[in-house]
Amino acid sequence: MDKPAETLTSDRVVLRRWRTTDLDALDRAVSESLDHLVPWMPWAADPGRQRTAGFLAHTHEEWETGQAFGYAITVDGVVTGSCGLHRRIGAGGFDIGYWLHRHWTGQGIATMAAGALVRQGFRLAGIDRIEIHHDAANPASGAVAARLGFTEVGRVPAPEGPAAPGEVGLHVIWRMTQDQWRARDSEGARSG
Ligand SMILES: CC(C)(COP(=O)(O)OP(=O)(O)OC[C@H]1O[C@@H](n2cnc3c(N)ncnc32)[C@H](O)[C@@H]1OP(=O)(O)O)[C@@H](O)C(=O)NCCC(=O)NCCS
């Protein structure tokens, strides 16, 4: 199976495949950011070192099976968040997830990370679309998609309602096609 590179670079952001030795750094990033994560990330309601270790083990397995490719978002070697390409939207597609440590927001880091994932995702065989899904009450997440040039293609009620306390239970779906991404890249190249 076609797999992505284990390290991706975009501007000052380096994404690298999560490894089990990241336990301390990831656990610290989560525990220092709980107030900012709990409204949107269902897993943040029940944090802890064991759960973090479980996440790293699961992420390793998903990489091996090709179900998802999870990366640490790093800046100058410091773990600043997490992101990944997931096969949750059917054949030919990936969706992207991300979160940042609360101290690293507002600097374009999530946008750079998601951009690196899109670039890599479209290099994998058979991928023709990449989506970002978020709750309608979470515009900061949608702004990442908008900054990268994704198009909002729909709003769908979450079948089981809100999954985290900040959510209203309405999924906003943003999409980028392979053709749109190529056009955007060549536009960027033309304008220098
Ligand atoms: C969603 C989340 C990752 C977005 O983080 P963010 O900091 O807003 O996004 P970025 O890192 O791309 O930073 C964008 C900001 O940096 C600014 N910025 C500075 N330099 C920039 C650059 N080179 N490129 C892009 N943006 C830049 C942007 O103008 C923007 O500022 P604004 O917030 O005042 O509009 C963050 O809010 C988060 O972790 N939330 C909790 C978890 C979550 O909701 N995850 C998503 C679930 S669907």
The ligand as a Gaussian input file, in Angstrom:
#p B3LYP/6-31G(d) Opt

LIG

0 1
 C       -8.422000      24.547000      15.266000
 C       -7.073000      25.127000      15.656000
 C       -5.961000      24.100000      15.375000
 C       -6.834000      26.386000      14.818000
 O       -5.694000      27.046000      15.322000
 P       -5.297000      28.522000      14.786000
 O       -4.168000      28.980000      15.601000
 O       -6.526000      29.358000      14.703000
 O       -4.836000      28.235000      13.297000
 P       -3.403000      28.537000      12.678000
 O       -2.337000      27.884000      13.476000
 O       -3.484000      28.196000      11.254000
 O       -3.236000      30.112000      12.897000
 C       -4.069000      31.012000      12.216000
 C       -3.903000      32.384000      12.804000
 O       -2.533000      32.751000      12.690000
 C       -2.431000      33.906000      11.842000
 N       -1.212000      33.715000      11.053000
 C       -0.025000      34.281000      11.365000
 N        0.904000      33.879000      10.478000
 C        0.284000      33.069000       9.593000
 C        0.730000      32.347000       8.457000
 N        2.004000      32.410000       8.049000
 N       -0.156000      31.563000       7.792000
 C       -1.437000      31.490000       8.185000
 N       -1.927000      32.158000       9.269000
 C       -1.063000      32.954000       9.959000
 C       -3.714000      33.922000      11.052000
 O       -4.011000      35.223000      10.604000
 C       -4.687000      33.451000      12.080000
 O       -4.936000      34.484000      12.990000
 P       -6.405000      34.764000      13.604000
 O       -6.639000      33.621000      14.557000
 O       -6.244000      36.057000      14.294000
 O       -7.343000      34.764000      12.454000
 C       -7.029000      25.520000      17.169000
 O       -8.025000      26.490000      17.403000
 C       -7.272000      24.332000      18.092000
 O       -6.346000      23.569000      18.379000
 N       -8.523000      24.198000      18.586000
 C       -8.876000      23.127000      19.503000
 C       -8.960000      21.789000      18.809000
 C       -9.872000      21.827000      17.605000
 O      -10.879000      22.509000      17.598000
 N       -9.483000      21.068000      16.566000
 C      -10.295000      20.956000      15.357000
 C      -11.416000      20.018000      15.558000
 S      -12.377000      19.873000      14.076000

